[in-house]
């Protein structure tokens, strides 16, 4: 049972003996209530608590609440929601959520606001004003604005357009009227919500994970939108853009994108390093500054764990930075699978390493044409486990790596090097870059 419902319409055994709504409350009809209403139970220096009641026809509806606390750094909790049934009789509203009836008297309705006398626990009452909105997503916008104020952030006309410039990666998504999802790129069910934005002074590029695999690139981060934008108050408008799939930048060459006919409009809020993009009818993205590169420098090697054996890659994250300017050229986050490659759905990033006792190794990768292990490299390896570092040698090429994690079943290595001829995806030009990549492996039988 939702705690906010307890506060809103507390059950009283003698409720039928109470006076019904006063003023024009007893003249309000059920049709006048149809729609979405929200109220603020608390907005203090300690907590924020909003609730939403969506009254639909046939005495049905939906309830949701949004909460955040100062002691939790104003991080919003997962939204709580439930279906409800309701009746309105002579100005008295009874809502049933999860089988428990709650009651309140509607005292007045003025425009888009109603005043409700709520019956609380132990015979107490209070009055609260509820406001009509277009959707539950509009309440989410209000909630995020309140959080931004608590954090000293920006909203409304105070947003400085220069503050949105940079690289932003989605860390959470709240579908309209549903619970907040903390995004994990290793989970396939989250792929439809995994977004990243590169924003310059007037251009925006969107990246998303290909989760359908229709082009054989399932699990790969791709450029899916490129266009212009402007900010009006706290409204973010994207226009003159191409959108599509399989790196839409190539739209002129391969027809992979479609020119927009109508601008995309969203509400935005900024709070410290968090950027909220709220799309009406869809949901709210919560983004943080930075790309997808793993920057965790904590290292761990399990006692008696050995690198010797066969390993298959499960995740590859990385980035390339222009050697001279230090600006981000490209970054990636792939989740390859051997099974997906065999069925033609993967981005052909799956590789296997076999490290032998004699300090030799074999690297096997798939051929795009033959769909089998035909690309094989051999070399030698060495490692200093006390310093968490190693080196692989293939011919005259030496590749130093850092052992971030090594257990009986998991191996994570990080590579940092200068690459003279890096070719960004979808480009025929090469650049000199600082190259960083993290590869995660699981042990194979």
FENNORVEN-V147215 format. One record per backbone hydrogen bond with DSSP energy under -1.0 kcal/mol. CO is the residue of the C=O (numbers start at 1). NH is the residue of the N-H. Records with the same first field share a line. If there is no record, write none. Layout:
CO=NH / NH
This chain:
2=6
3=7
4=8
5=9
12=15
14=17
15=18
22=25
24=27
25=28
30=33
35=55
36=133
37=53
38=131
39=51
42=49
46=70
47=44
48=68
49=41 / 42
50=66
51=39
52=64
53=37
54=62
55=35
57=60
59=86
60=56
61=84
62=54
63=82
64=52
65=80
66=50
67=77
68=48
69=74
70=73
72=75
80=65
82=63
84=61
85=96
87=94
89=92
91=106
92=89
93=104
94=87
95=102
96=85
97=100
100=97
102=95
103=119
104=93
105=117
107=25
108=115
110=113
112=132
113=110
114=130
115=107 / 108
116=128
117=105
118=126
119=10
121=124
124=120
126=118
128=116
130=114
131=38
136=140
137=141
138=142
139=143
140=144
141=145
142=146
143=147
144=148
145=149
146=150
147=151
148=153
149=152
154=270
155=158
156=159
160=163
161=164
166=199
167=290
168=197
169=288
171=183
172=286
173=181
174=284
175=178
181=173
184=187
187=190
188=191
190=193
191=194
195=170
196=207
197=168
198=205
199=166
202=229
203=200
204=227
205=198
206=224 / 225
207=196
208=222
210=219
213=216
217=220
220=210
222=208
223=248
224=244
225=206
226=242
227=204
228=239
230=237
232=235
234=268
235=232
236=266
237=230
238=264
239=228
241=260
242=226
243=258
247=250
248=251
250=253 / 254
251=255
256=245
258=243
264=238
266=236
267=278
269=276
270=154
271=274
273=289
274=271
275=287
276=269
277=285
278=267
279=282 / 283
282=176
283=279
284=174
285=277
286=171 / 172
287=275
288=169
300=406
302=305
309=355
310=444
311=353
312=442
315=440
316=334
317=438
318=332
319=436
320=329 / 330
321=434
322=326
327=322
330=320
332=318
334=316
337=341
338=342
339=343
340=345
341=344
345=218
351=313
352=364
353=311
354=362
355=309
356=359
359=381
360=356
361=379
362=354
363=377
364=352
365=375
367=371
372=367 / 374
375=365
377=363
379=361
380=393
382=391
384=387 / 389
388=403
389=384
390=401
391=382
392=399
393=380
394=397
397=394
399=392
401=390
402=414
404=300
405=412
406=302
409=443
410=407
411=441
412=404 / 405
413=439
414=402
415=437
417=435
419=433
422=431
424=427
431=422
432=323
433=419
434=321
435=417
436=319
437=415
438=317
439=413
440=314 / 315
441=411
442=312
